[in-house]
Amino acid sequence: MICVFLLDNLGYHAAVEKYLQVFKGAQGSVVPPGDVFKPHAGYLAAPKSLTAINWLTDHGALLCATRRPKSRGCGPTGGITKV
């Protein structure tokens, strides 16, 4: 996920969008890790065929990467914008 934020900040928005399509295509097809979670249509993760470890924190990073304005981070000065 770090490469997504780096490439976006360097202006490679088209490359980032292409990279994120893999995750968007698998949205809802992977169950979050842990015994308490159930399948959810909004859960973002890599497809099972590409996943070594299904990290729950990747979901948050993917949400941030797909929803934020171009060239703004997810920290206090950037973040998800209200619609």
Protein Blocks (a to p, Z undefined) as FASTA:
>chain_A
ZZmmmmmmnopamlmmmmmmmmmmmgokaccedjkbccdfklccddfklpfbdcfklmmm
mmmmmmpcehiafbfknojddZZ
